Amino acid sequence: MPMLIRRPLLNYSAILRVANDLRYGVPLRHETSALPFLHQRNFTYVSTDDSDSESDSSHSQPPSLKRPLKGCLEKARTLDESLLHFNELDPSLKRTRICKDLLMGLLKSGRIDDARRVLDQMLEPDSEFPPDNFIGEVVFGELVKRDRPGKGFADEEIVGLVIKLGERGVFPDTFKLTQMISKLCGKWKNSVAWELLHAVMKLGGTVEAVSCNALLSGLGRERDIPKMNKLLAEMEERKIYPSVITFGILINHLCKSRRIDEALGVFDKLRGKGEKNRIGVEPDVVLYNTLINGLCKVGREDDGLSLLEEMKNEKKNRPNTVTYNCLIDGFCKAGNIDKARELFNLMNEEQVLPNVVTLNTLVDGMCKIGRVYSAVEFFNEMKGKGLKGNAVTYTALISAFCGVNNIDKAMQYFDEMLSSGCSPDAIVFYSLISGLTIAGRMDDASVVVSLLKRAGFGLDRACYNVLISGFCKKKKLERVYEMLNEMEETGVKPDSVTYNTLVSYLGKAGDFATASKMMKKMIKEGLKPSVVTYGAVIHAYCLKKNIDEAMKIFEEMCSTSTVPPSTVIYNILIDALCKNNDVEKALSLMNDMKVKGVRPNTTTYNAILKGVRDKRMLPEAFELMDRMVEDVCSPDYVTMEILTEWLSAIGETEKLKLFVEGYRVSSNPSSLQTSLCSRLELSQND
């Protein structure tokens, strides 16, 4: 018989107080009347037992309070009010289903701390409202959600929660467990995922191959092959039957780790080769393709062909487009285009349709070995058969034509690419800009830059450097400064290449003041001038016959820079000093090279020998010749031209003969010595 309370209750707290009074048998102190508050909400107290309540030996069983209390929480205006009502309840009145609804609300609102406190109450050893599978569904559903900073459980909590719930017999189903493992592995937290899977195993939860596969994939990404093998052994021990996907993951990552022989060993085990007890998993075409691709990646294309023949002979797994694409790619990368074409023809015979990957692989392979026009012919042939190219196809062709300086053809395919609806990527734009700049077509390069920006791409430092170099060569300084300003606006910082180009150009143009400012700016921005930077300035001063300034830069380089002067810089200065008739200073620099351990080369000796010849400094010439012998520095034709005319004219042919006998010229030593001997004989006869 329904039990009615005649006292009108005007708020939720009053309902809770009445509920507690009923629970402990406290007499109601007010005259009864109709309870419109409960009646309006269809709240009825019935005397039957609640299905999820427990008997209390110390008190008489109260009427069912589940529906009015649940309704009370549902009608609360805010989560705070619901939580307050829940906390005011006596523990014996709390129900698992009520907790579920409250948890759902708290988790949905991102109130993790409050949800954690409710969950902790449920997980207490003597809790009267322990978690059930419905609670598990709510909690595990929250654990697999995408991260919401500050509004979700931390990854480190996952294992602990699963263990606590598992100890109460509540486990995630296979789908949720797999999702949790995948989420952790996707965040490179394989150790946590490993702990999670093994916690479920240890507590007796259901673990299937699909969950192990998720962990295997994560371990494979970290190339943790030992742990992958360990997990497979545990699966076998626990009678978790692997699928073909399980072995596919292992073989795939063995191939990616270039452990092909181990992958082949697993494959042979699958097929029962060399094993008494064959694993009851049949390899599929994906597994074959994975192995063939792995073999081709390490240059074992012939072994890949053997697997192809095996597939065809067994007739269980018919080779598909991917199978042939792997082999074609392998032979293209090996430079064996003829074999790749042979496989393509075999595809057609076997009625395996090629796709755009097949087309791109062959086109790119032909372009890489310089057979650009063969690539064009093949591309046109495929277009005629209805197989259209994509952005990758056009990128390969455009880059190839830019590489052979056929910019017109590259632009033709660029226009075709746009008209066919293919969107160029950054590589296409950069290839064209570089090619046009090298060809000196700066106006066309500027047009491509505009198209690049319109397509949503931005220039990188390398591209800016190419353009700045091109504008410098065209002597368009205003465009150079435009590029520099644009770099600053877009946050692309100039590097040493940028400054080297600018300093070299400014030096050649005679604008030494600006070149000097550029070098100072370079140093201020934390970029150390390279030997190329110093060399460019020194060379520019020398070209303008401003040797004093060149020497100042050189001395600054030696005293303040961490970059030691190179042989090239010494050569520039020695040559300039000799041409300026300052041979003594040039000889001093030669000695400086020896002290600093900078090895002179043939160009160094040629420059200084010209200087001592012009000043008729014979002892110094002999000393330099001896140093060439000591330095094992081979003379070239320029060296011999200088010495033969001079020494023959002053009767020092014997010294010249000794010098010749001690040297071999790298380019063509025998012909050089024959030529020198002939010239010596002629000079003696004269």
Secondary structure, 3 states (H helix, E strand, C coil): CCECCCCCCCCHHHHHHHHHHHHHCCCCCCCCCCCHHHHHCCCCECCCCCCCCCCCCCCCCCCCCHHHHHHHHHHCCCHHHHHHHHHHCCHHHCCHHHHHHHHHHHHHCCCHHHHHHHHHHHCCCCCCCCCCHHHHHHHHHHHCCCCCCCCCCCHHHHHHHHHHHHHCCCCCCHHHHHHHHHHHHHCCCHHHHHHHHHHHHHHCCCCCHHHHHHHHHHHHHCCCHHHHHHHHHHHHHCCCCCCHHHHHHHHHHHHHCCCHHHHHHHHHHHCCCCCCCCCCCCCCHHHHHHHHHHHHHCCCHHHHHHHHHHHHHHCCCCCCHHHHHHHHHHHHHCCCHHHHHHHHHHHHHCCCCCCHHHHHHHHHHHHHCCCHHHHHHHHHHHHHCCCCCCHHHHHHHHHHHHHCCCHHHHHHHHHHHHHCCCCCCHHHHHHHHHHHHHCCCHHHHHHHHHHHHHCCCCCCHHHHHHHHHHHHHCCCHHHHHHHHHHHHHHCCCCCHHHHHHHHHHHHHCCCHHHHHHHHHHHHHCCCCCCHHHHHHHHHHHHHCCCHHHHHHHHHHHHHHCCCCCCHHHHHHHHHHHHHCCCHHHHHHHHHHHHHHCCCCCHHHHHHHHHHHHHCCCHHHHHHHHHHHHHCCCCCCHHHHHHHHHHHHHCCCHHHHHHHHHCCCCCCCHHHHHHHHHHHHHHHHHC
